[in-house]
Amino acid sequence: MSKPNLRRDGADMPPVDELIKIATLKKPYGIKGWLWVFSETDNRADIFEMSPWWMKTATGFKSLTLKQWREQGSGLVASFVEIADRNVAETMNGTTIWVHKDSLPALDDNEYYWSDLMGLTVINEAGENLGVIKEMFETGAHEIISVKATKDSIDDEDRLIPWHPDIVLNVDLVMKSMLVAWGADY
């Protein structure tokens, strides 16, 4: 029987498939172990309201305890209990920060976290299977849905579909599907 992964505060490590990436640690800031933090949330500072934090390391997930944070210029910097000085901070560049899904703020109707959309089957109004959502990304105008063809797709074409209310007609997380106004020949 395996032992649970415990945090210093006694909280159990949640299952990895229930974690969501919220940020990445970047270069050190100063000499006291502070790091630049690149937030992946719409409102960058919202990550500091989510907890507990887990960092993904080469040996698995480990707890990361926030001591202080602040806005610095156009970015965010933070210090952590586990990172005592600049020497340790130098080794942290690129480390990703994760939280349990339950730590995320509640959404309004018809709002979705991108992570919840990954793997949904995309069906058009003609009932054609266009593939599954592989990733989401932003452009200057709007978000884009990257759809990867599968063995069940109408063809072998990968597609880029804009996330727009005129195009994305329905999202059904229970049925793991998205209905779009998008022809197979677009």
N, C-alpha and C positions, 0 to 999 in steps of 0.2 A: 504494500500500500504506500502511495507517495504522500509526502508531507505537504501541507498547504504552504504556499509562499506567503509569509507574513511580512507586513510593513512594521516599522518601528512603533507605530501607533497602534499596532494590533490588527489593522484592517487586512482582510484576506485579499490576495491578488485575484481580480476577476478573471473569468475565462478570456483568453486572448481575442477570440472572435467577437467579444462584446466591447472591445476597446476601439476608440476613434482617435486618429491622429489630429492634434490641434496645433502643433507648433514644432519648430526645429531650433535647436541651439546653434548659435553661430560663433564668431570669433570672440575671444575674451575682451572685456572692457575694463581697463585699469589693471591694478596689481592685486586686488583683494578677492579675486575669484569670480567677479561679476561676468556675465555673458550677455551678448546680444541675443534676443529672442525673436524669431520670425514667426508671427502668429498667422494661422490659416483661417481665422474667423473673420467675418465681415467687419465687426467692430473689434479691432485688434486687442484692446485691453480686456475684452470679455474672458479671455483665457484665464485671467487671474481670479475669476469668480468660480472657476471649475476646480474640483478636487475630488479625490486625491490624484496626483500626477504620477505617471509611470514613464520611465525612459527606456527606450529599446536599445539594448547593448548587444555586443557580440555573443554574450552568454545568456541572453534572455532579457526579460523585463525586470527592472528594479525600481523601487520607489524613489521619488525625487520630491524633496520637501522645500517649498518656497520659503525664503526668509524675508526678502524685500524685493520690490520692483519699482520701476518708475519709467516715465517717458523720457527719452533722451534724444533731442532733436526730432527727427521724423520716425524714430524707431523706439524699441522697448529694450530695457536692460533689466537683469534680475540677478539676485544672489540666492544660493541654495545651501542648505545644511550640509549636503554631501560633497560640496565643492569648496574646499577650504582656502584655496589660493590660486594664483594665476597658473602655476605649474599644472594643477589638476584641470583647470579651465581649458588649457591648451589642448587637452586630449578629448574635449567634449564637442568640438566643432562638427556639426552634421548629425548629432544625436537627436532623435525624434522624441517628442513628448506626446503622450497618449492619456486619455481619460476614459472612464466607463461611460457608455451611452447615456446612462441615467443622469450624468453630471451636466449634460447639455440642456440649454433652456428649452422650455416647451415651445412648440411652433403653432402658428395660427393655421386655420384650415387652408388647404391648398399650398402649404409650404412644406418643403422636404429638405432633409439633410442629404447632401450628395452621396454620402456613404450608404444611405438606405436605398438609393436608386441603382447602385451597382448590381449587375446581374439580372435586372428586370428584362423580360422579353418585350420587345417593341413590335407592336402590331399596328398596321395602318387601317384606315377606314374600309378598305376592300377586304380586310381579314387576312392580309398577307403578313407572314412573319418576316420581319426585317433583320432580326438578330437580337443580341443582348447588349445591354449597356456595359461598355468596357471602362469608360471614364467620363468625367465631366471637366470642362475647363472654361476659362473666361477669355473673351476677346474684348475689345474696346466697346463693342455694341451690345453684346449679350453673352450668355452662357451657351456652350455648345455641348451636345450629347454625342459622344463617340460610340457608335454601334458596331459591334463585331459580328460578322456572319457566323452562323453555326450550321450544323448538319440539318437542322430543321428550318433554316431560312429559305426564302424564296429563291435566292441566288447566293453566290460566293462574294458578293460585294460588301465591303465595310462602308459605313456611311457616317457623315457628320450632319447632325440635325440641330437646328437652332432651338434653344429653349425659349419658346414664345407662346403666349396664351392662345394665339390663333393656330398654333401647330401642335402643342401638347394639349390634347383634349381631356385626357383622364389618366390618373395614376392610381393603380390598385396595388397597394403593398401586400395585401393578403393574398391576392392571386398572382403576385409578382409579375405584373404586366403594366405596360404603358401604351395607351392608344394615341396615335399621332395622325395628323392630316399631312401625310407625306407619301407620295407615290413611290413605287419601287423603281421607277425610271428617273427620279430626280437626281 
